[in-house]
Amino acid sequence: MASSFLTNTLHISFDSVLTMDHEGMVAMFEALVETCLKEFMGCPGVIYEDELIEFFQNGSVRDGMVVTTVNGKTVEISKELFAETFQLPVEGLIDMNDVPNDVVFDARCVFSYGGTQIETFGKKRKMKFEFRLLNDILEKFVTVKDGSFDAVTLECFLMMAAINGGIPINWSKFLFNIFKDMVTVGSRKANGFAIQISLLLEDIPNLELGDCSEFPSSRILTERTVHRYIVINVQSW
């Protein structure tokens, strides 16, 4: 499997993580459900590697849609199709800088491992374990960041604050804009959304797909892998 598709992709088994014996982790995953990201982050975990490579090689943005050619067939994905497939909200914040100041203020305390206010960017080791994991989830699932995950960016902190504070986010537009960046010539956005694109391709009429691969269990967030994440973070504290 192409390493880039693994590097920039995670999968969440919500049925598993929501039964964890860890109040903070369960609350964090429940917040992802409440913000309507369950279908996007927990959709069937299969990948069509050959088709994904072709998807990105031939992809571009035309008339606001992501357009590409896969196995000789033209594929067009609109924002409406994207939102409908993953049941994403179409109203709410688009610019994370619009997160209310009081919500950000509260998050600086709520996220803090030591109970004192933390900065809105910096080393994530100052945050509780569940918010360190939330940072990683958003950077892989949403912003599709390459490189180190040791630090928290301002954008990611504001996004976490909005999710934790129950602020509606227009995930349809937000995620689709990132999707368009992935296929825009000259863009430095990494290739992500591997599982999500694979599901979209499955729904394209008359598109014949090759063999698919199951997403590696080591990269699926389950009760077991999340507990392992906690243990590793405790040891490194």
MARKERO-559235 format. One line per 5 residues: number of its first residue (from 1); their letters; for each residue x, y, z of N, C-alpha, C. Coordinates in steps of 0.05 Angstrom, whole numbers, plus 32768, in hexadecimal, padded with zeros to 4 digits. Each point is the difference from the previous one (the first is absolute). Layout:
! residues N
NUM	A	X,Y,Z,X,Y,Z,X,Y,Z; ... $
This chain:
! residues 237
1	MASSF	8011,7FE8,8000,7FEF,8018,8000,8011,8019,8000; 7FF9,8014,7FF0,8010,8018,7FFF,8002,800D,801B; 8019,8006,8008,8005,800A,801B,7FF2,801A,8006; 7FFD,8011,7FEC,7FF3,801A,8004,7FE3,7FFD,8008; 7FF3,7FEB,7FF6,7FE4,7FFC,8007,7FFD,7FF7,801D $
6	LTNTL	8014,7FF3,800B,8000,7FF8,801C,8008,8017,8012; 8014,800F,7FF7,800A,8016,8011,7FEB,8014,8005; 7FEF,8006,7FED,7FEC,8015,8002,7FE4,7FF6,8005; 7FFD,7FE8,800B,7FE6,7FF4,8004,7FFE,7FF1,801A; 7FEA,8004,800E,7FF9,7FF0,8017,7FE3,7FF7,7FFC $
11	HISFD	7FF7,7FEE,8012,7FE5,7FF7,7FFF,7FF7,7FFC,801C; 7FE7,8006,8006,7FF5,7FFE,801B,7FEA,7FEB,8001; 8003,7FED,8012,7FEA,7FEE,8006,7FF0,800B,8017; 7FEC,8010,7FFA,7FF1,800E,8015,7FF2,7FEC,8013; 7FF6,7FEA,7FF6,7FF3,7FEC,8011,8012,7FF6,8016 $
16	SVLTM	801A,8000,7FF9,8014,7FF6,8014,8008,8016,8013; 8008,8017,7FF6,800C,8015,8011,7FEB,800D,8013; 7FE7,7FFF,7FF8,7FEB,800C,8011,7FF9,7FEE,8018; 800B,7FE8,8001,7FFC,7FEE,8017,8018,8000,8013; 8013,8011,7FFB,8019,8000,8010,7FFA,8007,801D $
21	DHEGM	8012,7FF6,8011,7FFF,8008,801C,8013,8017,8005; 7FFA,8016,7FF2,8011,8018,8003,7FEE,8018,7FF9; 7FF7,800D,8015,7FEB,8015,7FFD,8009,8015,7FEC; 8019,8009,8002,8009,8016,7FEE,8000,7FF8,7FE3; 800A,7FE7,7FFB,8001,7FF7,7FE4,7FE4,7FFC,7FF5 $
26	VAMFE	7FEE,7FF5,800F,7FE5,7FFC,7FF7,7FF3,801B,7FFA; 8004,8013,8011,7FF4,801B,7FFC,800B,800D,7FE6; 801A,7FFB,7FFB,800C,800B,7FE8,7FF4,7FF4,7FE7; 7FFD,7FE5,8000,7FF4,7FF3,7FE8,7FE3,8007,7FFD; 7FF2,8003,8017,7FE4,8009,7FFE,7FFE,801C,7FF4 $
31	ALVET	8013,8011,8005,8000,801B,7FF4,8004,7FFE,7FE2; 800F,7FED,7FF6,8003,7FFC,7FE3,7FE6,7FF6,7FF4; 7FF2,7FF0,800F,7FE5,7FF7,7FF6,7FED,8018,7FFF; 8001,8010,8015,7FED,8017,8002,8006,8014,7FEA; 8019,8003,7FF8,8007,8013,7FEB,7FFC,7FF5,7FE4 $
36	CLKEF	7FF4,7FE7,7FFF,7FF8,7FF3,7FE6,8017,7FF7,7FEF; 8015,7FF5,800D,8017,7FF5,7FF2,8001,7FE2,8001; 7FEC,7FF4,800C,8000,7FE2,8003,8001,7FF2,7FE5; 7FEF,8008,7FED,7FFF,7FF2,7FE6,8019,8005,7FF0; 800D,8017,8004,8019,8006,7FF1,8017,7FF1,800C $
41	MGCPG	8002,7FFF,801A,8017,7FF3,800D,7FFC,7FE2,8005; 7FE7,7FF7,7FFE,7FFB,7FE4,8006,7FF4,7FF0,7FEA; 8003,800B,7FE7,7FF4,7FF1,7FE9,8010,7FE7,7FFB; 7FF5,7FED,7FF0,800E,7FE6,7FFB,801D,8003,7FF9; 8011,7FF1,800E,801D,8004,7FFD,800D,7FEE,7FEB $
46	VIYED	7FFB,8007,7FE7,800E,7FF3,7FEA,800D,8014,7FEE; 8015,7FF8,7FF2,800F,8012,7FEE,8004,7FF2,7FE5; 7FFB,800F,7FEB,8007,7FF7,7FE5,801A,800E,7FF7; 8016,7FF4,8006,801A,800D,7FFD,8005,8009,7FE3; 7FFD,7FEE,7FED,8006,8007,7FE4,7FEE,8017,7FF6 $
51	ELIEF	7FE7,7FFF,8008,7FED,8015,7FF7,8006,801B,800E; 800A,7FFE,8019,8007,8019,800E,8018,800E,7FF3; 8013,7FF0,7FF8,8018,800B,7FF3,7FF7,800E,7FE6; 7FEF,7FF3,7FF1,7FF6,800C,7FE7,7FEF,8018,8006; 7FF0,7FFF,8015,7FEF,8016,8007,8010,801A,8004 $
56	FQNGS	8015,7FFE,800F,8010,8018,8006,8012,8008,7FE8; 8009,7FEC,7FF1,8010,8007,7FE8,7FF0,8010,7FEC; 7FE7,7FFA,7FFD,7FEF,800C,7FEB,7FED,8016,800B; 8001,8005,801A,7FED,8012,800D,8005,801D,7FFA; 7FEA,800F,8000,8001,801D,7FFE,7FE5,800B,800A $
61	VRDGM	7FFE,801B,8001,7FE8,800D,8009,7FF4,800F,7FE8; 7FE7,7FFA,7FF9,7FF3,800E,7FEA,7FE3,8007,8009; 7FFA,801A,7FFC,7FE5,800A,8007,7FF8,7FF8,801D; 8014,8001,8012,7FFA,7FFB,801C,7FFE,7FE3,8007; 8004,7FEE,7FED,7FFF,7FE3,8005,801C,7FF3,7FFE $
66	VVTTV	8004,7FEA,800E,8018,7FF0,7FFD,7FFB,7FED,7FE8; 8011,8003,7FEC,7FFC,7FF0,7FE7,801A,7FF0,7FFB; 7FFC,7FE7,7FF9,8017,7FEF,7FFA,7FF8,7FE9,7FED; 8013,7FEF,7FF9,7FFA,7FE9,7FEF,800B,7FE7,800E; 7FEF,7FEC,8004,8008,7FE8,800D,7FF7,7FE8,7FEF $
71	NGKTV	8013,7FEF,7FF9,7FFA,7FE9,7FEF,7FF1,8008,7FE6; 8008,8016,7FF5,7FF5,8009,7FE7,7FE5,800E,8002; 7FF6,8004,8018,7FE6,800D,8004,8003,801B,800E; 7FF3,8014,7FF6,8000,801A,800D,7FF0,7FFF,801A; 800D,800B,8015,7FF3,8000,801A,7FFD,801E,8009 $
76	EISKE	7FE8,8008,8007,7FFB,801B,8009,7FF4,7FFF,801C; 800C,800E,8013,7FF6,8000,801B,7FFA,801D,8008; 7FE7,8005,8005,7FF7,801B,8008,8000,8002,801F; 7FFE,8019,8009,7FFE,8005,801D,7FE7,7FF3,800B; 7FEA,8000,7FF0,7FE7,7FF5,8009,8002,7FE2,8003 $
81	LFAET	800D,7FF2,7FEC,8003,7FE4,8002,8012,7FF8,8018; 8015,8010,8003,8013,7FFB,8017,7FF1,8002,801A; 7FF0,8016,8003,7FF1,8004,8019,7FEC,7FEA,8005; 7FF1,7FF9,7FEB,7FEB,7FEB,8002,800C,7FE5,8008; 8016,7FF9,7FF4,800C,7FE6,8005,8008,7FFC,801D $
86	FQLPV	800A,8016,800C,800A,7FFD,801B,7FEE,800F,8015; 7FE8,8008,7FF7,7FED,800D,8011,800C,8017,8010; 800E,8011,7FF1,800D,8017,800C,7FEE,8018,8002; 8002,8010,8015,7FF0,8018,8003,8008,8015,7FEB; 7FED,8010,7FF7,8006,8014,7FEB,7FFD,801C,800C $
91	EGLID	7FFD,8002,801A,7FFE,801A,800D,8014,8001,8017; 8008,8018,8008,8012,8003,8016,801A,800E,7FF9; 8013,8000,8012,801A,800E,7FFB,800F,7FF4,7FE9; 800E,8011,7FF1,8012,7FF8,7FEB,801C,8009,8007; 8002,8018,800B,801A,800B,8009,8003,7FFB,801E $
96	MNDVP	8015,7FF1,8008,8003,7FFA,801C,8007,8018,8010; 8009,8016,7FF4,8005,8018,800E,7FE6,800D,800B; 7FE9,7FF6,7FF8,7FE7,800A,8009,7FF6,7FF1,8019; 800F,7FED,800A,7FF8,7FF3,8019,7FFE,8015,8017; 7FEA,8001,800E,7FFD,8014,8015,8016,8000,8015 $
101	NDVVF	8008,8017,8008,8017,8003,8013,7FFB,7FF1,801A; 7FE7,8001,800A,7FFA,7FF2,8019,8003,7FE2,7FFE; 7FFA,7FF5,7FE8,8004,7FE3,7FFB,801E,7FF9,8000; 8010,8011,7FF3,801D,7FFC,8000,800B,8002,801C; 7FF7,8014,800F,8009,8004,801C,7FFB,7FE7,8011 $
106	DARCV	7FE7,7FF6,7FFE,7FF9,7FE8,800F,8011,7FE8,7FF8; 8005,7FFD,7FE5,8010,7FEA,7FF6,801D,8000,800B; 800B,8018,8004,801B,8002,800A,8003,7FF3,801C; 7FEA,7FFF,800F,8000,7FF3,801A,7FF8,7FE3,7FFD; 7FEB,7FFB,7FF1,7FF5,7FE5,7FFD,8015,7FED,7FF4 $
111	FSYGG	800F,8009,7FED,8014,7FEF,7FF2,8019,7FFC,8011; 8005,8011,8014,8019,8000,800E,8003,7FE7,8012; 8018,7FF3,7FFE,8006,7FE9,8010,8003,8008,801E; 800B,8018,8004,8005,8009,801C,7FEA,8012,800C; 7FEC,8007,7FF0,7FEA,8010,800A,8004,801D,7FFD $
116	TQIET	8018,8009,7FF8,8004,801C,7FFB,7FFC,8006,7FE3; 7FFB,8019,7FF9,7FFC,8007,7FE4,8019,7FFB,7FF0; 7FFB,7FF5,7FE8,8016,7FFB,7FED,7FFE,8012,7FE8; 8015,8002,7FF1,8000,8011,7FE8,7FEF,7FF2,7FEA; 7FF8,800F,7FED,7FEF,7FF5,7FEA,8011,7FF3,7FEB $
121	FGKKR	801A,8000,8003,8012,7FF1,7FEF,8019,7FF9,8010; 800E,7FEB,7FF8,8018,7FF7,800E,8000,7FE2,8003; 8010,7FF7,8013,8004,7FE3,8005,7FE6,7FF3,800A; 7FF8,7FEB,7FF4,7FE7,7FF3,8008,8003,7FF0,801A; 8018,7FFC,8009,8004,7FF1,8019,7FF4,800E,8018 $
126	KMKFE	7FF9,801A,7FFE,7FF4,800F,8015,7FE2,7FFA,8002; 7FF5,7FF1,7FED,7FE3,7FFB,7FFF,7FFA,7FE4,800B; 7FE7,7FFD,8009,7FF6,7FE5,8009,8003,7FED,7FE8; 8001,7FE6,8007,8004,7FEC,7FEB,7FEB,8000,7FEA; 7FE7,8004,8009,7FEA,7FFF,7FEC,8002,8017,7FEB $
131	FRLLN	800B,8017,8009,8003,8016,7FEE,8019,7FFE,7FEF; 8014,7FF3,800B,8018,7FF9,7FEF,7FF7,7FEF,7FE9; 7FEF,7FEC,8006,7FF7,7FEE,7FEB,7FED,800E,7FED; 7FEF,8012,800A,7FEE,800F,7FEF,8011,8011,7FED; 8015,800C,8009,8012,800F,7FEF,800A,7FEF,7FE9 $
136	DILEK	800A,7FE8,8006,800A,7FEE,7FEC,7FEA,7FF8,7FEC; 7FE8,7FFA,800B,7FEA,7FF8,7FEF,7FF9,8016,7FEB; 7FFE,8019,800A,7FF9,8016,7FEE,8016,8006,7FEC; 8019,7FFD,8008,8016,8006,7FED,8002,7FEB,7FEB; 7FF8,7FE7,8006,8001,7FEB,7FEC,7FE6,7FFE,7FF0 $
141	FVTVK	7FE9,8003,800D,7FE6,7FFE,7FF3,7FF8,8019,7FF1; 8005,8017,800C,7FF4,8019,7FF7,8014,8011,7FF1; 8015,800A,800E,8013,8012,7FF3,8014,7FF1,7FEF; 8003,7FE6,8005,8011,7FEE,7FF0,801D,800C,8000; 800B,8001,8018,801A,800C,8004,8016,7FEC,7FFC $
146	DGSFD	8016,8008,7FF3,8018,7FF0,7FFE,8013,8007,8017; 8012,7FEE,8007,8015,8007,8012,7FFA,7FF9,801D; 800D,800F,8012,7FFE,7FFB,801D,7FE4,8007,800B; 7FF8,7FF1,8014,7FE7,8006,800E,8004,8007,801D; 8019,8009,8006,8007,8007,801C,7FF3,801A,8009 $
151	AVTLE	7FFC,8012,7FED,7FF5,801A,8007,7FE3,8003,7FF7; 7FF2,8012,800E,7FE4,8006,7FF9,8000,801B,7FF1; 7FF4,8001,7FE9,7FFE,8019,7FF1,7FE9,8010,800B; 8000,801A,7FFB,7FEA,8011,8008,7FE6,7FF7,7FF3; 8001,7FF9,7FE6,7FE7,7FF7,7FF2,7FF5,7FE7,800D $
156	CFLMM	8011,7FED,8007,7FF6,7FE8,800B,7FF5,8004,801C; 800D,8012,8010,7FF6,8006,801B,7FE4,800C,7FFE; 7FFD,8013,7FEE,7FE6,800D,7FFD,7FEA,7FEC,7FF7; 8008,7FED,7FEF,7FEE,7FEC,7FF7,7FF7,7FEE,8017; 8014,7FF8,8010,7FFA,7FEF,8018,7FEE,800F,8013 $
161	AAING	8006,801A,8004,7FEF,8010,8012,7FE3,8001,7FF6; 7FFD,8004,7FE5,7FE5,8001,7FF5,7FF1,7FE5,8004; 800E,7FEA,7FFB,7FF4,7FE6,8003,7FF9,7FFA,801D; 8012,8006,8012,7FFC,7FFB,801D,7FEA,8013,800A; 7FFE,8018,7FF5,7FEC,8013,8009,7FE5,7FFE,7FF2 $
166	GIPIN	7FFD,7FEC,7FEE,7FE6,7FFC,7FF3,7FF9,8016,7FEC; 8015,800D,7FF4,7FFB,8015,7FEC,7FFC,7FF2,7FE5; 7FEA,8006,7FF2,7FFB,7FF3,7FE6,8016,8008,7FEC; 8009,7FED,7FF0,8014,8004,7FEC,7FF5,7FF7,7FE5; 8004,8010,7FEB,7FF7,7FF8,7FE5,8015,7FED,7FF5 $
171	WSKFL	7FFF,7FE7,8009,8013,7FEC,7FF8,7FFF,7FFB,7FE2; 7FE9,8002,7FF4,7FFD,7FFC,7FE3,8013,8012,7FF1; 7FFF,801A,8005,8011,8012,7FF1,801D,7FFF,8009; 8004,7FFD,801A,801B,7FFF,800C,8010,7FE9,7FF4; 7FF4,7FE8,8002,800E,7FE8,7FF6,8002,7FFF,7FE2 $
176	FNIFK	7FEC,800A,7FF2,8001,7FFF,7FE3,8015,8013,7FF6; 8004,8017,800D,8016,8012,7FF8,801B,7FF3,8003; 8004,7FF0,8015,8019,7FF1,8003,8002,7FEB,7FEB; 7FEA,7FF3,7FFA,8000,7FEC,7FEA,8009,800C,7FE6; 7FF6,8018,7FF9,8007,800D,7FE7,801E,8007,8001 $
181	DMVTV	800A,8008,8017,801D,8007,8002,8011,7FE8,7FF9; 7FF7,7FE8,8007,8010,7FE8,7FFB,8005,7FFB,7FE3; 7FED,8008,7FEF,8003,7FFA,7FE3,8006,8019,7FF0; 8005,8017,800D,8007,8018,7FF2,801E,8000,7FF9; 8006,8005,7FE7,801C,8000,7FF7,800F,8016,800F $
186	GSRKA	8017,7FF8,800A,8011,8013,800F,7FFA,8002,801D; 7FEA,7FF4,8009,7FF9,8000,801C,8013,7FEE,8010; 8007,8008,8018,8011,7FF0,8011,7FF1,7FEE,8013; 7FE5,7FFF,7FFD,7FF0,7FF0,8011,8004,7FE2,7FFB; 8005,7FF1,8015,8005,7FE3,7FFD,7FE7,7FF2,7FF6 $
191	NGFAI	8005,7FE9,7FF4,7FE9,7FEF,7FF7,7FF5,7FF1,8017; 7FE7,8006,8007,7FF3,7FF2,8016,7FE4,7FF6,7FF8; 7FEF,7FFC,8014,7FE4,7FF7,7FFC,7FFF,7FE6,7FF0; 8014,7FEE,8004,8002,7FE8,7FF0,7FE7,7FEE,8003; 7FF7,7FFC,8019,7FE8,7FF0,8004,7FE7,800D,7FF4 $
196	QISLL	7FFE,801A,8005,7FE9,800F,7FF6,7FFE,8000,7FE2; 8017,8005,7FF3,8000,8000,7FE2,7FF9,7FE4,7FF6; 800A,7FEB,800D,7FF9,7FE5,7FF8,7FE2,7FFB,8001; 7FF3,800A,8015,7FE3,7FFD,8002,7FF2,800F,7FEA; 8009,8019,7FFB,7FF4,800F,7FEA,8003,7FF2,7FE5 $
201	LEDIP	8016,7FF4,7FFB,8004,7FF1,7FE7,7FEE,7FE8,7FFE; 7FFB,7FF3,8016,7FED,7FE9,8000,7FE4,8008,7FF7; 7FF9,8019,8005,7FE5,8009,7FFA,7FFE,800D,7FE4; 8016,8001,7FF1,7FFF,800B,7FE5,7FF4,7FEB,7FED; 7FEA,8006,7FF2,7FF3,7FED,7FEE,8012,7FF7,7FEA $
206	NLELG	8000,7FE6,7FFB,800F,7FF3,7FEA,801E,8004,8001; 800A,8006,8018,801E,8000,8003,8009,7FE6,800C; 8010,7FF2,7FF0,800B,7FE6,8008,8019,8004,8010; 8000,7FF5,8018,8017,8003,8012,800F,7FE6,8003; 801A,8002,8006,8010,7FE8,8003,7FFE,7FF6,801D $
211	DCSEF	8015,7FF2,8008,8001,7FF4,801B,8003,8016,8015; 7FF2,7FFC,8016,8003,8013,8016,800F,7FF3,8017; 800A,8011,8011,800F,7FF6,8018,7FF2,800A,8019; 7FFF,7FEF,8014,7FF4,8009,8019,8014,8012,800E; 7FF5,8015,800D,8012,8013,800D,800E,7FF2,8018 $
216	PSSRI	801A,8004,8003,800F,7FF2,8015,7FF4,8004,801C; 7FFD,7FEB,800F,7FF5,8001,801B,8010,8012,8012; 801A,8002,7FFC,8011,8010,8011,7FFA,801D,7FFE; 7FF2,8009,7FEB,7FFA,801C,7FFC,7FE2,8006,8004; 7FF2,7FEC,800B,7FE4,8004,8007,7FFE,8006,801E $
221	LTERT	7FF4,8015,8007,7FFD,8007,801C,7FE9,7FF0,800C; 8008,7FEE,8011,7FED,7FEF,800F,8006,8003,801E; 7FF0,7FF4,8011,8005,8001,801C,801D,7FF7,8006; 8009,7FEB,7FF3,801B,7FF6,8005,8016,8013,7FF7; 7FFE,800A,7FE8,8015,8012,7FF6,8000,801B,800E $
226	VHRYI	7FE9,8009,8009,8000,8019,800F,800C,7FFC,801C; 7FFA,7FEA,800D,800D,7FFA,8019,801F,7FFF,7FFD; 8008,7FF4,7FEA,801D,7FFF,7FFA,800B,801C,7FFD; 7FF1,8011,7FF3,8009,801C,7FFC,8003,800E,801C; 7FEE,7FFA,8012,8002,800C,801B,8019,7FF6,800E $
231	VINVQ	8005,7FE6,7FFF,8017,7FF4,800D,801A,800C,7FF5; 8002,8003,7FE6,8018,800C,7FF4,8004,801C,800A; 7FEB,8010,8001,8002,801C,8009,8007,8002,801D; 7FF6,7FED,8011,8006,8000,801C,801E,7FFA,8003; 800A,7FEE,7FF1,801D,7FF8,8002,8012,8017,7FF7 $
236	SW	7FF7,8010,7FED,8011,8015,7FF6,7FFD,801A,800F; 7FED,8001,8014,7FFB,8019,800E,8018,8007,8013 $
